[in-house]
Amino acid sequence: MTEKITLADALSNVEVLDELSLPDEQPCIEAQPCSIIYKANFDTNFEDRNGFVTGIAKYIEEATTHANLNVLLEEGQKHAVMLYTWRCCSRAIPQPKSNEQPNRVEIYEKTVEVLAPEVNKLLNFMYFQRKAIEAFSGEVKRLCHTEKRKDFVSEAYLLTLGKFINMFAVLDELKNMKSSVKNDYSTYRRAAQFLKVMSDSHTLQESQNLSMFLATQNKIRDTVKDTLEKIIGYEDLLSDVVNICVHMFETKMYLTPEEKHMLVKVMGFGLFLMDSDGCNINKLDQKKKIRLDRIDRIFKNLEVVPLFGDMQIAPFNYIKRSKHYDSGKWPLSSSNAISPQADLMVHLPQIREDHVKYISELARYTNEVTTTVKENPTDAENRATSDLALRGLQLLSEWTSVVTELYSWKLLHPTDHHQNKECPVEAEEYERATRYNYTSDEKFALIEVIAMIKGLQVLMARIETVLCEAIRRNIYSELQDFVQLTLREPLRKAVKNKKDLIRSIIMSVRETAADWQKGHEPSDDPAAKGKKDPDGGFRIQVPRLNVGPSSTQLYMVRTMLESLIADKSGGKRTLRKDIDGNCLMQIDTFHRTSFYWSYLLNFSETLQKCCDLSQLWYREFYLEMTMGRKVNKCMVKHQHNEECKDLITM
């Protein structure tokens, strides 16, 4: 007879399962399910720039150039992925044993047929790097013109030039690393020459160019350096790029780990490009154009950064290879002391404390959201929620950086039998860098931090809808209050004192971003005429909506405001000297706060990037290094023959 079990007993039996210890003692870490994430891309890449005709013309032109440069950066990323994921094809292609082999022509024909599409990718890569270097050097030359150097160059634009420097560094290192690319092209070229596929002079010349391009180490790096050295004053512009990277790194004006590491790479590669026969970076340091002591501290604290996938780079190596390298100028980086990034245990207590505090605050907020319904939250509530979301993203980014930076350092500092007795003498390079390179405490700490990252990511993703609404409402209110109310005072003074340039910039900011209550600016506003407000005050009712600015709109507003507070303005006297100190502080505060808005408006994508630990899974670099030494027999189920000895499965 079947025993009947009540629902209560069944549920209690299920609950008991939670108390069972897992036999493998594996931690249960649940990440956000990527398959069902929805990400909307609101970045228009300045396609709507012509809609903002009221903006300052030169910043609309800059947006056009910016858009073209962003397209090149995207294309560069595709070429980097192509190079990184390249697997050796020629090793699997049979080679003719002798000139008398009857099927030799057929083998060569099939070789050309198989490898031709891959070789086209390499040709496109060579053409791209030429085009990118030409575009980059063209922009540098334009900005280095004597009159242009006095003018203001926006923070966003300098950062884009920095991204180009980073792209060149990544592509060059990838090309150097991939010996399989050179092997595949050699195999193709040999077959193509036998079949006389490359008959015309142009094709032969391009084949020769590609062969030299792939074979020459550091070809992209050296071409960029040689091209820049022909431009008068290029070192001043690169100094600005390096300085903005140092400033952003020290003030934590970045959000994703990828951006943080990009800033450090640009410092190293940028200084290498500057140091030449005509420019000594040590003398630039003496003139206070750059601060090597600050960069030295950064390079020591972050000795190794991820380059691409499981490839790492020590930015200080660029300095060592520079023409005027002086170890005395780099006391910290030249020392043998271990970098702080190598010690996870130092960071762990603070990470635990921050995690407990933030999780408690997030839980309290989540309970409020689920138990009470508010149709119109106040500005203060929206601001608090927006700040909560930003702090969460910053914490996740910081913890992810700690994990990836430790992993990067370990990969570049593998252990050996002398340092770790458990490490066999014959251990593979990758085993020495990972398997035997972590203490028991470090392994437990890594699991704990990864669990914190993935756990918090899930919690924040669950309330994404609520967070995003508060973020949009907060950004809208802060932008409109600033544009419609805060800018009234500097506008009044600019009109009264006949500072036409300042007045035109402030008016352009208002016309670009203001969303007036009645659809147009109040015609009787005394501030617009340079007059005082009446005794009872002049009331402007600012609307409240659930919508944020477009990416182009935000860029235009921030760039025009930055021109007011910048140290360069195109004339002998900077604009900031003609603005009241209190107004200057308000503009500066708004400019710093609004830096994070683009990240918050793309919350879902930013959350994913701040928690991206995919670097731990990448293996292409080490597969390339080992070339499948561990796989010493054919794994395919068939009648094995002599050719199986040459087959290496990667």
C-alpha positions in Angstrom: 0.0 0.0 0.0 1.4 3.4 -1.0 2.1 5.7 2.0 0.4 9.0 1.9 2.5 12.1 2.7 0.9 15.5 3.5 2.0 18.7 1.8 3.5 20.0 5.0 5.7 16.9 5.3 6.7 17.1 1.7 7.8 20.7 2.0 9.7 20.0 5.2 11.5 17.2 3.5 12.5 19.5 0.7 13.8 22.1 3.2 16.0 19.5 4.9 17.9 19.2 1.6 19.4 22.6 2.2 21.2 21.2 5.2 22.9 18.5 3.2 26.6 19.1 2.8 27.7 18.8 -0.8 30.3 16.0 -1.2 32.5 18.1 -3.4 32.2 21.2 -1.1 31.8 23.4 -4.2 30.6 26.9 -3.5 27.2 27.8 -4.8 27.7 31.0 -6.8 24.7 32.1 -8.9 25.5 34.7 -11.6 23.1 36.8 -13.6 21.6 34.6 -16.4 23.1 36.2 -19.5 20.7 34.5 -21.9 17.8 36.7 -20.8 19.5 40.0 -20.3 17.9 42.9 -22.3 20.2 45.8 -23.1 19.0 48.8 -25.0 21.8 50.9 -26.7 21.0 54.6 -26.4 24.4 55.7 -27.8 23.8 57.4 -31.1 27.5 58.0 -31.8 26.6 61.6 -32.6 24.3 60.7 -35.5 21.8 63.3 -34.2 24.5 66.0 -34.0 22.9 68.1 -36.7 19.8 68.4 -34.6 21.6 70.6 -32.1 22.1 73.6 -34.4 22.0 76.0 -31.4 25.3 74.5 -30.0 28.7 76.1 -30.6 29.7 75.2 -34.2 33.2 74.0 -33.4 31.9 71.5 -30.9 29.4 70.1 -33.5 32.4 69.7 -35.8 34.3 68.0 -33.1 31.4 65.6 -32.6 31.6 64.8 -36.3 35.3 63.9 -36.0 34.6 62.1 -32.8 32.0 59.9 -34.6 34.5 58.9 -37.3 37.1 58.1 -34.8 34.7 55.9 -32.8 33.9 53.9 -36.0 37.7 53.2 -36.4 37.9 52.2 -32.7 35.1 49.7 -33.2 36.7 48.3 -36.3 40.0 48.0 -34.4 38.2 46.0 -31.8 37.0 43.5 -34.4 40.5 43.1 -35.8 41.8 42.5 -32.2 39.2 39.8 -31.7 40.1 38.2 -35.1 43.8 38.1 -34.1 43.3 36.9 -30.6 41.0 34.0 -31.7 43.1 33.0 -34.6 43.8 29.2 -34.6 46.6 27.7 -36.7 45.1 26.3 -39.9 48.3 25.3 -41.7 49.2 22.6 -39.1 46.1 20.6 -40.1 46.7 21.0 -43.9 48.7 18.1 -45.4 52.0 19.2 -47.1 53.4 17.6 -50.3 56.2 15.2 -49.3 58.1 15.7 -52.6 58.0 17.4 -56.0 57.1 14.1 -57.6 54.0 13.6 -55.5 51.1 13.1 -58.0 48.4 15.0 -56.0 50.7 18.0 -55.2 48.8 20.4 -57.4 45.5 19.4 -55.9 46.9 19.9 -52.3 48.1 23.4 -53.2 44.8 24.3 -54.8 42.9 23.2 -51.7 45.4 25.0 -49.5 44.7 28.3 -51.4 41.0 27.7 -51.3 40.9 27.1 -47.6 43.3 29.9 -46.6 42.3 32.6 -49.0 39.4 34.0 -46.9 41.7 34.0 -43.8 44.5 35.8 -45.7 41.9 38.4 -46.8 41.3 39.1 -43.1 45.0 39.8 -42.7 45.1 42.1 -45.7 42.2 44.0 -44.3 44.0 44.2 -41.0 47.1 45.7 -42.6 45.0 48.2 -44.6 43.1 49.1 -41.4 46.2 49.9 -39.3 47.5 52.1 -42.1 44.2 54.0 -42.2 44.0 54.2 -38.4 47.6 55.6 -38.1 46.9 58.1 -40.8 43.6 59.3 -39.2 45.3 59.5 -35.7 48.4 61.4 -37.0 46.1 63.6 -39.0 44.2 64.6 -35.9 47.4 65.1 -33.9 48.8 67.3 -36.7 45.6 69.4 -36.8 45.6 69.9 -33.0 49.3 70.7 -32.9 49.0 73.7 -35.2 50.5 76.8 -33.5 47.1 78.6 -33.2 45.2 75.4 -32.3 47.5 74.6 -29.4 46.2 77.7 -27.6 42.6 76.5 -28.0 40.7 74.3 -25.6 40.5 70.5 -26.4 37.8 68.7 -24.5 38.4 65.9 -22.0 36.3 63.5 -24.0 38.4 64.2 -27.2 41.7 63.7 -25.4 40.3 60.5 -24.0 39.4 59.3 -27.5 43.0 60.0 -28.7 44.1 57.9 -25.6 41.8 55.1 -26.8 43.6 55.1 -30.1 47.0 54.9 -28.4 45.6 51.9 -26.4 44.3 50.3 -29.6 47.7 50.5 -31.3 49.4 48.9 -28.3 46.9 46.0 -28.2 47.0 45.3 -32.0 50.8 45.4 -32.0 51.2 43.0 -29.1 48.6 40.7 -30.6 50.4 40.7 -33.9 53.7 40.0 -32.2 52.2 37.1 -30.2 50.4 35.2 -32.9 53.1 33.1 -34.6 50.3 31.0 -36.1 49.2 34.0 -38.3 52.7 34.1 -39.8 52.8 30.3 -40.3 49.4 30.3 -42.0 50.4 33.1 -44.4 53.7 31.4 -45.3 51.8 28.2 -46.2 49.3 30.2 -48.3 52.0 32.2 -50.0 54.0 29.1 -50.9 51.0 27.4 -52.4 49.9 30.6 -54.3 53.3 31.1 -55.7 53.4 27.5 -57.0 50.0 27.9 -58.7 51.0 31.4 -59.9 47.8 32.9 -58.4 49.6 36.1 -57.6 50.6 37.0 -61.2 50.2 40.8 -61.5 52.7 43.2 -60.0 50.3 44.9 -57.6 49.2 41.6 -56.0 52.8 40.5 -55.7 53.8 43.8 -54.0 50.9 43.6 -51.6 51.8 40.0 -50.8 55.4 41.2 -50.0 54.1 44.1 -47.9 51.9 41.8 -45.9 54.7 39.3 -45.4 57.0 42.0 -44.1 54.2 43.5 -41.9 53.5 40.2 -40.2 57.2 39.3 -39.8 58.4 42.6 -38.4 58.0 42.8 -34.6 56.5 46.0 -33.1 55.7 47.2 -36.6 52.6 49.2 -35.6 54.2 50.7 -32.6 57.3 51.9 -34.5 55.2 53.2 -37.4 53.1 55.3 -35.1 56.2 56.6 -33.3 58.0 57.5 -36.6 54.8 59.2 -38.0 54.4 61.3 -34.8 58.0 62.4 -34.7 57.5 64.3 -38.0 54.8 66.5 -36.4 56.0 69.6 -34.7 54.8 69.9 -31.1 53.2 66.5 -30.9 54.8 65.9 -27.5 52.7 68.7 -26.0 49.5 67.2 -27.1 50.5 63.7 -25.9 51.4 65.3 -22.6 47.8 66.5 -22.3 46.6 63.0 -23.1 48.9 61.4 -20.5 48.0 64.1 -17.9 44.2 63.6 -18.4 44.7 59.8 -17.9 46.7 60.4 -14.7 44.1 62.8 -13.4 41.2 60.5 -14.2 43.0 57.5 -12.6 43.8 59.4 -9.4 40.4 60.9 -9.1 38.7 57.6 -10.0 36.9 59.2 -13.0 36.2 55.8 -14.6 33.7 53.2 -13.8 34.6 49.9 -15.5 37.8 47.9 -14.8 38.5 48.0 -18.6 38.6 51.8 -18.6 40.8 51.8 -15.5 43.4 49.5 -17.1 43.2 51.5 -20.4 44.2 54.7 -18.6 47.4 52.9 -17.3 48.3 51.5 -20.7 47.9 54.9 -22.3 50.3 56.4 -19.7 53.0 53.9 -20.5 52.6 53.7 -24.3 52.1 57.5 -24.5 55.3 58.3 -22.7 57.2 55.8 -25.0 55.8 57.6 -28.1 56.9 61.0 -26.7 60.4 60.0 -25.7 62.6 60.5 -28.9 65.6 62.3 -30.2 63.7 65.6 -30.2 61.9 65.1 -26.9 63.2 63.9 -23.5 60.5 63.0 -21.1 62.8 63.7 -18.2 63.1 67.3 -19.3 59.3 67.5 -19.7 59.2 66.4 -16.0 61.6 69.1 -15.0 59.4 71.7 -16.8 56.3 70.3 -14.9 54.6 69.4 -18.2 54.3 65.9 -16.9 54.7 64.4 -13.4 56.8 61.2 -13.5 56.6 60.7 -9.8 52.8 60.4 -9.9 53.0 58.0 -12.8 55.8 56.0 -11.1 53.4 55.5 -8.1 50.6 54.3 -10.4 52.9 51.9 -12.2 54.0 50.4 -8.9 50.5 50.0 -7.5 49.3 48.5 -10.8 52.4 46.7 -12.1 50.5 44.4 -14.5 47.3 45.1 -16.4 45.2 42.9 -18.7 46.0 43.6 -22.4 43.5 41.4 -24.2 41.9 38.1 -23.1 44.5 36.2 -21.1 47.4 38.4 -22.4 48.9 40.7 -19.8 51.3 43.7 -20.0 53.6 45.6 -17.6 53.2 49.2 -18.6 56.5 50.1 -17.1 58.2 47.9 -19.8 57.4 50.7 -22.3 59.4 53.1 -20.2 62.3 50.7 -20.0 62.4 50.5 -23.8 62.2 54.3 -24.2 65.3 56.3 -25.5 66.0 58.3 -22.4 65.1 55.8 -19.7 66.7 56.8 -16.3 66.0 54.4 -13.4 66.6 57.2 -11.0 63.4 58.9 -12.1 61.4 55.7 -11.4 62.5 54.7 -7.9 59.3 52.7 -7.1 58.8 50.9 -10.4 62.6 50.1 -10.6 62.6 48.5 -7.1 62.2 44.8 -6.4 59.4 45.3 -3.9 56.3 43.3 -4.6 53.4 45.3 -6.0 50.3 45.7 -3.7 48.1 44.2 -6.5 49.8 40.8 -5.8 48.3 40.6 -2.3 44.5 39.8 -2.2 44.5 39.3 1.5 45.2 43.0 2.2 42.1 44.1 0.3 39.8 41.4 1.8 38.8 43.0 5.2 37.7 46.3 3.4 35.8 44.3 0.7 33.9 42.4 3.4 33.0 45.5 5.3 31.9 47.4 2.2 29.9 44.4 1.1 28.0 44.0 4.4 27.2 47.8 4.5 26.0 48.0 0.9 24.0 44.8 1.0 22.2 46.0 4.1 21.4 49.3 2.5 20.2 47.7 -0.7 18.1 45.2 1.2 16.4 48.0 3.1 15.7 49.9 -0.1 14.4 46.7 -1.8 12.0 46.1 1.1 10.7 49.7 0.8 10.2 49.4 -2.9 8.3 46.1 -2.6 6.1 47.1 0.3 5.2 50.7 -0.6 4.1 52.2 -3.9 5.0 55.8 -4.6 3.6 57.4 -7.7 5.8 60.6 -7.5 9.0 60.1 -5.5 10.6 63.4 -4.4 13.8 64.7 -5.9 15.8 63.8 -2.8 14.5 60.2 -3.0 15.5 59.9 -6.6 18.9 61.4 -5.9 19.4 58.9 -3.0 18.4 56.0 -5.2 20.7 57.2 -8.1 23.6 57.5 -5.7 22.9 54.0 -4.3 23.0 52.6 -7.9 26.3 54.4 -8.6 27.9 53.3 -5.4 27.0 49.7 -6.2 28.5 49.9 -9.6 31.7 51.5 -8.2 32.0 48.7 -5.6 31.5 46.0 -8.1 34.0 47.5 -10.5 36.5 47.8 -7.6 36.1 44.2 -6.5 36.3 42.9 -10.1 39.5 45.0 -10.6 41.0 43.4 -7.5 40.3 39.9 -8.9 41.5 40.5 -12.5 44.6 42.5 -11.4 45.6 39.7 -9.0 45.1 37.1 -11.8 47.1 39.3 -14.3 50.0 39.6 -11.8 50.0 35.9 -11.2 50.1 35.1 -14.9 53.1 37.3 -15.4 54.9 36.0 -12.3 54.5 32.1 -12.4 55.8 30.0 -9.6 58.4 27.2 -9.8 59.6 24.2 -7.9 61.8 26.3 -5.6 59.0 28.6 -4.5 56.3 26.0 -4.2 57.4 22.4 -3.4 54.0 21.1 -4.6 54.8 22.4 -8.1 56.4 19.6 -10.2 59.6 20.4 -12.1 58.0 19.5 -15.4 54.9 21.6 -14.8 53.5 23.5 -17.8 53.9 27.3 -17.9 50.1 27.7 -17.5 50.0 25.4 -14.5 52.9 27.3 -12.9 50.9 30.6 -13.5 47.6 29.3 -12.2 47.3 25.9 -10.6 50.4 26.1 -8.3 50.5 29.9 -8.0 47.8 30.4 -5.3 47.9 29.7 -1.6 45.0 28.0 0.0 44.0 31.3 1.7 44.1 33.1 -1.7 41.8 30.4 -3.3 39.2 30.7 -0.6 39.4 34.6 -0.7 39.0 34.5 -4.5 35.9 32.4 -4.2 34.5 34.7 -1.5 35.1 37.8 -3.6 33.7 36.3 -6.8 30.6 35.2 -4.8 30.2 38.8 -3.6 30.5 40.2 -7.1 28.0 37.7 -8.7 25.6 37.9 -5.7 25.4 41.6 -5.7 25.1 41.7 -9.5 22.0 39.5 -9.3 20.4 41.7 -6.5 21.0 44.9 -8.5 19.7 43.3 -11.7 16.4 42.3 -10.0 15.5 45.9 -9.1 17.0 47.4 -12.3 13.6 48.7 -13.4 13.1 50.7 -10.2 16.8 51.9 -10.2 16.6 53.0 -13.9 13.4 55.1 -13.3 15.0 56.9 -10.3 18.2 57.5 -12.3 16.4 59.0 -15.3 14.2 61.2 -13.0 17.2 62.3 -11.0 19.3 63.1 -14.1 16.5 65.0 -15.7 15.8 67.1 -12.6 19.5 67.9 -11.9 20.1 68.8 -15.6 17.0 71.1 -15.9 17.6 72.7 -12.5 21.2 73.5 -13.4 20.4 74.8 -17.0 17.3 76.7 -16.1 18.1 78.0 -12.6 21.8 77.8 -11.7 23.0 79.2 -15.0 20.9 82.3 -14.6 23.4 84.1 -12.5 26.5 83.6 -14.7 24.3 84.6 -17.7 23.2 87.8 -16.0 26.8 88.8 -15.2 28.0 87.9 -18.7 25.3 90.1 -20.3 25.8 92.9 -17.8 29.6 92.9 -18.3 29.3 92.4 -22.0 31.2 89.1 -22.1 29.8 88.0 -25.4 31.6 84.7 -25.7 30.6 83.5 -22.2 27.0 84.7 -22.9 26.8 82.8 -26.2 28.2 79.6 -24.6 25.7 79.7 -21.7 22.8 80.5 -24.1 23.9 77.5 -26.3 23.9 75.2 -23.3 20.4 76.3 -22.3 19.1 76.0 -25.9 20.7 72.6 -26.3 19.4 71.0 -23.0 16.6 73.1 -21.5 13.1 71.6 -21.5 10.9 74.7 -20.6 7.6 74.3 -18.8 5.7 76.1 -21.6 7.9 74.9 -24.5 10.0 78.1 -24.7 12.2 80.2 -22.6 10.5 83.0 -20.5 10.7 86.2 -22.6 10.6 88.4 -19.5 13.5 86.7 -17.6 15.6 89.7 -16.2 18.8 87.5 -16.2 18.7 87.3 -20.0 18.9 91.1 -20.1 21.6 91.4 -17.4 19.2 92.9 -14.9 18.4 92.1 -11.3 15.4 90.0 -10.3 12.4 91.9 -8.8 12.0 92.1 -5.1 9.6 89.2 -5.0 12.0 87.1 -7.1 11.5 85.7 -10.6 9.9 82.3 -10.5 10.7 79.6 -13.1 8.8 76.4 -12.7 11.0 73.5 -13.8 9.1 70.4 -15.0 9.8 66.8 -13.8 9.9 63.9 -16.3 11.1 60.3 -16.5 13.6 60.8 -19.3 17.3 61.4 -19.6 19.3 63.4 -22.2 20.6 61.8 -25.4 24.3 60.8 -25.6 25.0 63.7 -28.0 23.0 66.2 -25.9 25.0 65.3 -22.8 28.3 65.5 -24.7 27.4 68.9 -26.1 26.4 70.3 -22.7 29.4 68.9 -20.9 31.9 70.0 -23.5 30.5 73.6 -23.7 30.6 73.9 -19.9 34.1 72.5 -19.8 35.2 75.2 -22.2 34.1 77.8 -19.5 36.2 76.3 -16.8 39.2 75.1 -18.8 42.7 76.5 -18.6 42.8 77.1 -22.3 40.3 79.1 -24.3 41.9 80.2 -27.6 42.8 83.7 -26.3 45.3 85.2 -24.0 42.8 85.4 -21.2 40.9 82.2 -20.1 37.2 82.4 -19.8 37.2 81.1 -16.2 38.8 84.4 -15.0 35.7 86.3 -16.1 33.3 84.0 -14.1 32.4 84.5 -10.5 34.1 82.0 -8.1 30.9 80.6 -6.7 29.4 80.1 -10.2 32.7 78.5 -11.3 32.4 75.9 -8.4 28.8 75.1 -9.3 29.8 74.5 -13.0 32.8 72.4 -12.0 30.7 70.3 -9.6 28.0 69.7 -12.2 30.7 68.8 -14.8 32.2 66.2 -12.4 28.8 64.8 -11.4 27.5 64.5 -14.9 30.6 62.4 -15.9 28.8 59.3 -14.6 25.5 59.9 -16.2 26.2 58.1 -19.4 27.0 55.0 -17.4 23.9 55.2 -15.3 21.6 55.8 -18.3 23.0 52.5 -19.7 22.7 50.8 -16.4 22.3 47.2 -17.7 25.4 47.3 -19.9 27.4 49.1 -17.2 26.4 46.5 -14.6 27.6 43.7 -16.8 30.9 45.4 -17.6 31.6 46.1 -13.9 31.1 42.4 -13.1 32.9 41.0 -16.2 35.2 38.2 -15.0 35.4 36.5 -18.4 39.2 37.1 -18.4 39.5 34.1 -16.0 38.2 31.8 -18.8 40.4 33.0 -21.7 43.2 30.6 -22.8 44.2 31.6 -26.4 47.6 33.1 -25.4 48.7 30.0 -23.6 47.3 27.7 -26.3 49.5 29.6 -28.7 52.5 29.3 -26.4 52.2 25.5 -25.8 51.0 24.7 -29.3 49.2 21.7 -27.9 52.2 19.9 -26.4 50.0 18.0 -24.0 48.0 16.6 -26.9 50.4 14.0 -28.2 48.1 11.6 -30.0 45.3 11.8 -32.5 41.9 11.9 -30.7 39.8 11.3 -33.8 38.0 7.9 -34.0 39.3 6.4 -37.3 42.0 4.0 -38.6 45.2 5.7 -37.4 48.0 6.2 -39.9 51.4 7.9 -40.2 49.8 11.4 -40.7 48.2 11.1 -37.3 51.6 11.6 -35.7 51.7 15.1 -37.2 48.2 16.1 -36.2 48.0 18.2 -33.1 44.5 19.1 -31.9 44.3 22.5 -30.2 
